[in-house]
Amino acid sequence: MEELSNILAKFKNEEISLEEAEKLIRVNILEIENFAQLDLNRSVRTGIPEIVLCEDKTKDQIIGIASKLVDEKGRAILSRLEKGVFEEVQNELEGAGNQIEYSKDAKICLVKKPGFTVKPTGGKIGIITAGTSDIMVAEEAKIIATELGCEVTTSYDVGVAGVHRILPVLKKMINNNTDIYVVAAGREGALPTLIAGLVDAPVIGVPVSTGYGAAGKGESALLAMLQSCSPLVVVNIDAGTVAGAVAARFANKVAEARGK
């Protein structure tokens, strides 16, 4: 991933021309037939590449978008890709020797050209879930953050129903100098508030659509996190991709400052 600062440094050092720098920086939209317009330089502007949401897209649309992204950028990140749909598009995506990684837990598929690598940034993220049922959302956040160059440490099923479980987990992450925490919880959504009161780094709360009855399906968790007495930020219900991307943005900026 070419960072804006790297592009400007290369231009300053006369490693690339003004025209080459402009091409890398400017908005570059690639239209695919009549169904998609890919923002190819989003990662340069924001540090986060185009991520393809596969829900409600046809098999041909997924293949078309992913293939173009791999051709142009060397990688495609496909989110919310159900296993059955992945099996339908797998052979097409593996064309030209592409490397395919599919996580059935996160429902994310990574398609990469041979030799494509992610440069470590030094950013450190801790991802924690209250329950086993929250793992899908947490794994979604983990993969996105990892693809943005971060080192990710995880610990799952350590919720407030057995609050003694959280202290060894936090000790490990604190000792690892974690820059930011992502905490996923359903039902009453209390874990992010608890953790935000114990650590000295920012916490992102991710409400998960577990729980049932009154204000079920993540609504209680969302409202509880929004009402947290410990300062934290909250993303939408089941928004693992958003949490992972925002956490990586924070962590990468911290790592950048650390290196100066």
ZIGI-V919696 format. One record per residue. N is the residue number from 1. PSI is psi in whole degrees, 0 to 359 (NA if undefined). OMEGA is omega in whole degrees, -180 to 180 (999 if undefined). Layout:
# ZIGI-V919696
n=N psi=PSI omega=OMEGA
n=N psi=PSI omega=OMEGA
This chain:
# ZIGI-V919696
n=1 psi=121 omega=-178
n=2 psi=114 omega=180
n=3 psi=151 omega=-179
n=4 psi=318 omega=-179
n=5 psi=324 omega=179
n=6 psi=321 omega=179
n=7 psi=314 omega=-180
n=8 psi=323 omega=178
n=9 psi=319 omega=179
n=10 psi=321 omega=178
n=11 psi=317 omega=180
n=12 psi=321 omega=-179
n=13 psi=7 omega=178
n=14 psi=31 omega=175
n=15 psi=334 omega=175
n=16 psi=158 omega=-179
n=17 psi=169 omega=176
n=18 psi=320 omega=-179
n=19 psi=319 omega=178
n=20 psi=318 omega=178
n=21 psi=318 omega=180
n=22 psi=319 omega=180
n=23 psi=321 omega=-179
n=24 psi=331 omega=-174
n=25 psi=320 omega=-170
n=26 psi=160 omega=176
n=27 psi=130 omega=-177
n=28 psi=101 omega=-177
n=29 psi=128 omega=177
n=30 psi=116 omega=-179
n=31 psi=133 omega=177
n=32 psi=108 omega=-178
n=33 psi=235 omega=-178
n=34 psi=23 omega=-175
n=35 psi=353 omega=-179
n=36 psi=146 omega=172
n=37 psi=108 omega=-173
n=38 psi=131 omega=178
n=39 psi=89 omega=-170
n=40 psi=334 omega=-177
n=41 psi=19 omega=-179
n=42 psi=320 omega=-179
n=43 psi=328 omega=178
n=44 psi=317 omega=-178
n=45 psi=321 omega=-168
n=46 psi=346 omega=-175
n=47 psi=359 omega=-180
n=48 psi=122 omega=-179
n=49 psi=171 omega=172
n=50 psi=127 omega=177
n=51 psi=127 omega=-172
n=52 psi=115 omega=173
n=53 psi=117 omega=-173
n=54 psi=348 omega=178
n=55 psi=134 omega=175
n=56 psi=13 omega=172
n=57 psi=148 omega=178
n=58 psi=165 omega=178
n=59 psi=316 omega=-179
n=60 psi=324 omega=178
n=61 psi=317 omega=179
n=62 psi=314 omega=-180
n=63 psi=316 omega=-178
n=64 psi=314 omega=-179
n=65 psi=313 omega=-178
n=66 psi=317 omega=-178
n=67 psi=318 omega=179
n=68 psi=318 omega=179
n=69 psi=318 omega=179
n=70 psi=318 omega=179
n=71 psi=317 omega=-173
n=72 psi=322 omega=-172
n=73 psi=351 omega=179
n=74 psi=353 omega=-176
n=75 psi=146 omega=170
n=76 psi=134 omega=176
n=77 psi=116 omega=-177
n=78 psi=117 omega=-178
n=79 psi=158 omega=180
n=80 psi=47 omega=179
n=81 psi=107 omega=-179
n=82 psi=149 omega=-175
n=83 psi=319 omega=-180
n=84 psi=320 omega=178
n=85 psi=320 omega=177
n=86 psi=316 omega=-180
n=87 psi=331 omega=179
n=88 psi=328 omega=-175
n=89 psi=355 omega=-172
n=90 psi=312 omega=-177
n=91 psi=320 omega=179
n=92 psi=319 omega=-177
n=93 psi=334 omega=180
n=94 psi=358 omega=180
n=95 psi=155 omega=179
n=96 psi=26 omega=175
n=97 psi=19 omega=179
n=98 psi=147 omega=176
n=99 psi=132 omega=-177
n=100 psi=130 omega=172
n=101 psi=126 omega=179
n=102 psi=130 omega=176
n=103 psi=113 omega=178
n=104 psi=335 omega=178
n=105 psi=314 omega=-178
n=106 psi=345 omega=-175
n=107 psi=41 omega=178
n=108 psi=138 omega=176
n=109 psi=132 omega=175
n=110 psi=126 omega=178
n=111 psi=122 omega=-174
n=112 psi=143 omega=171
n=113 psi=150 omega=176
n=114 psi=132 omega=179
n=115 psi=352 omega=179
n=116 psi=131 omega=179
n=117 psi=155 omega=176
n=118 psi=125 omega=-180
n=119 psi=125 omega=178
n=120 psi=138 omega=-179
n=121 psi=338 omega=-173
n=122 psi=353 omega=177
n=123 psi=142 omega=-177
n=124 psi=126 omega=-177
n=125 psi=137 omega=172
n=126 psi=128 omega=179
n=127 psi=127 omega=-174
n=128 psi=142 omega=172
n=129 psi=151 omega=175
n=130 psi=319 omega=-177
n=131 psi=171 omega=177
n=132 psi=328 omega=-179
n=133 psi=347 omega=-179
n=134 psi=1 omega=-172
n=135 psi=323 omega=-178
n=136 psi=314 omega=-179
n=137 psi=320 omega=179
n=138 psi=318 omega=179
n=139 psi=327 omega=175
n=140 psi=313 omega=179
n=141 psi=319 omega=-178
n=142 psi=312 omega=-177
n=143 psi=317 omega=179
n=144 psi=313 omega=-179
n=145 psi=321 omega=178
n=146 psi=319 omega=179
n=147 psi=346 omega=175
n=148 psi=15 omega=170
n=149 psi=4 omega=-175
n=150 psi=153 omega=169
n=151 psi=125 omega=-175
n=152 psi=129 omega=174
n=153 psi=134 omega=-177
n=154 psi=153 omega=170
n=155 psi=127 omega=-172
n=156 psi=151 omega=177
n=157 psi=55 omega=179
n=158 psi=40 omega=-173
n=159 psi=180 omega=-173
n=160 psi=348 omega=176
n=161 psi=340 omega=174
n=162 psi=70 omega=-167
n=163 psi=338 omega=178
n=164 psi=340 omega=-177
n=165 psi=338 omega=-171
n=166 psi=331 omega=-173
n=167 psi=314 omega=177
n=168 psi=325 omega=179
n=169 psi=311 omega=-179
n=170 psi=323 omega=179
n=171 psi=316 omega=179
n=172 psi=315 omega=-177
n=173 psi=322 omega=177
n=174 psi=317 omega=179
n=175 psi=337 omega=178
n=176 psi=6 omega=180
n=177 psi=47 omega=179
n=178 psi=133 omega=-177
n=179 psi=328 omega=-177
n=180 psi=148 omega=-178
n=181 psi=141 omega=170
n=182 psi=122 omega=-175
n=183 psi=116 omega=-178
n=184 psi=132 omega=-179
n=185 psi=141 omega=173
n=186 psi=205 omega=180
n=187 psi=244 omega=-177
n=188 psi=351 omega=172
n=189 psi=36 omega=-173
n=190 psi=338 omega=-171
n=191 psi=318 omega=179
n=192 psi=321 omega=178
n=193 psi=316 omega=179
n=194 psi=312 omega=-177
n=195 psi=322 omega=180
n=196 psi=337 omega=177
n=197 psi=0 omega=-176
n=198 psi=344 omega=-175
n=199 psi=161 omega=-178
n=200 psi=18 omega=178
n=201 psi=159 omega=180
n=202 psi=151 omega=178
n=203 psi=131 omega=172
n=204 psi=120 omega=177
n=205 psi=133 omega=179
n=206 psi=103 omega=176
n=207 psi=139 omega=-177
n=208 psi=145 omega=-173
n=209 psi=43 omega=168
n=210 psi=162 omega=-175
n=211 psi=158 omega=-174
n=212 psi=177 omega=180
n=213 psi=210 omega=-177
n=214 psi=128 omega=180
n=215 psi=38 omega=177
n=216 psi=192 omega=178
n=217 psi=37 omega=174
n=218 psi=351 omega=-176
n=219 psi=316 omega=178
n=220 psi=316 omega=180
n=221 psi=316 omega=180
n=222 psi=311 omega=-178
n=223 psi=322 omega=179
n=224 psi=318 omega=180
n=225 psi=322 omega=178
n=226 psi=333 omega=-180
n=227 psi=13 omega=-176
n=228 psi=135 omega=175
n=229 psi=343 omega=172
n=230 psi=131 omega=-177
n=231 psi=125 omega=173
n=232 psi=165 omega=174
n=233 psi=153 omega=-172
n=234 psi=135 omega=173
n=235 psi=180 omega=-176
n=236 psi=168 omega=180
n=237 psi=129 omega=177
n=238 psi=18 omega=-175
n=239 psi=63 omega=180
n=240 psi=320 omega=179
n=241 psi=315 omega=180
n=242 psi=314 omega=-179
n=243 psi=316 omega=180
n=244 psi=320 omega=-179
n=245 psi=316 omega=-179
n=246 psi=318 omega=178
n=247 psi=318 omega=179
n=248 psi=323 omega=177
n=249 psi=311 omega=178
n=250 psi=307 omega=-174
n=251 psi=321 omega=-179
n=252 psi=325 omega=176
n=253 psi=319 omega=178
n=254 psi=316 omega=-180
n=255 psi=322 omega=178
n=256 psi=316 omega=179
n=257 psi=324 omega=180
n=258 psi=327 omega=-177
n=259 psi=353 omega=-177
n=260 psi=NA omega=999
